[in-house]
Amino acid sequence: MRTRSQTLAIAVVATISVGFTINQIAAVLLYGSLPYDAIMVAAMVAFFVPHYLHIRAALRERAFRGFPVGLLVQAAAAYAPALAFGPYWIAPMAPILMGAVLLRLRFAVALPIVACAMAIHAWVFTTMLPDGNLASGFYYAITVFVTGFVIYAVTRLVVVTRELERARADLAEAAVLKERLRISRDLHDGLGHSLSAIALKGDLARRLVERDPAVAAGELEELVRVARDAAQDVRQVVRGFREMSLSQEVDRGVALLAAAGVRCHVNLVDAEWPKAVSETLAWGVREGVTNVVRHSRATTCSITTSRRGRAVRLEVVNDGRVEGDSSLSPVSGRSGGGSGLAGLRERAEQVGGSMVAERVGDSGFRLVMEIPVPDASSKGTADGPGTSELSQPEVAG
């Protein structure tokens, strides 16, 4: 479909072509004879048909290949009729021809041709006419240069504009895909954790409803709270306002592991991290805890952060073998793994970090993230974990 800019470019080129040649055409028709009229018509057809083909090919971004026969035909139609009509015939034709030359040939070849055409015009209109002078020669030489480059520039402007429109459309599509991936990843990571907590709370309440109704009621209240938090998380994900806190996510993870009967040991560096670092580590804790609850038979789990030079290191280690589909098996950070691990790896890479998930011994599993962080962001100890430790007893079924 022809765009407005393309229509404008064609109109500009057509206006230049008609405006430059209309006087010559009128002069031949008024004062010439039938043979002269025939020569003029043949010359115009031989000149403008290749010219139209060159402009159309340039607008459609088609590569020019082969010997430039069309340019040779145009050149003959631009200069040969001067033998019949005199030097004034080349005045409008050569400038238009230079536009096609610039579009058709490489600049290394086209620019010398333009220079030669300017020299010919300067010589003809300075010395070959009775009233010729240096000013006329200079004017016609500049006309060759300006007209040729106007045709070239207008045509290329259309091409560049079309490329920019395509690039803008591609960027818009990429932005939409990026937003979809963000929502998909956040929903997977957030709802997976919340649904696991809901399932655990519901199962625990079902087992306790007859033996200890009061405790069962407390678990149901907690289940309702988690469900409401999940609904709020979904709204935040859709709006793009979701914020994560490492300390809060660790607290939630400890509570979830306790409900699943997994003892949890926590050792965190006493430091404050930048928001992007803290949120990425929080996602790591959430994904690690969710995998422990959903896909393993772990009895113990540890969540540790430590400072490693210019990076903070998070480790979530458990002693349970991963079960179920092989796609959920712990693997290296380079390939394989479920969509949760893939999303977590993307989060780490977005802030310049890395993520590795691997087996430990015969039945253990370790998730490791390393995120670069400026030295000034840490207000605590630069090396080693802090002294806080939480130990949750195993919950009997």
Secondary structure, 3 states (H helix, E strand, C coil): CCCHHHHHHHHHHHHHHHHHHHHHHHHHHHHCCHHHHHHHHHHHHHHHHHHHHHHHHHHCCCCCCCCCHHHHHHHHHHHCCHHHHCHHHHHHHHHHHHHHHHHHCCHHHHHHHHHHHHHHHHHHHHHCCCCCCHHHHHHHHHHHHHHHHHHHHHHHHHHHHHHHHHHHHHHHHHHHHHHHHHHHHHHHHHHHHHHHHHHHHHHHHHHHCCCCHHHHHHHHHHHHHHHHHHHHHHHHHHHCCCCCCHHHHHHHHHHHHHHCCCEEEEECCCCCCCHHHHHHHHHHHHHHHHHHHHHECCCEEEEEEEEECCEEEEEEEECCCECCCHHHCCCCCCCCCCHHHHHHHHHHHHCCCEEEEEEECCCEEEEEEEEECCHHHCCCCCCCCCCCCCECCCCCC
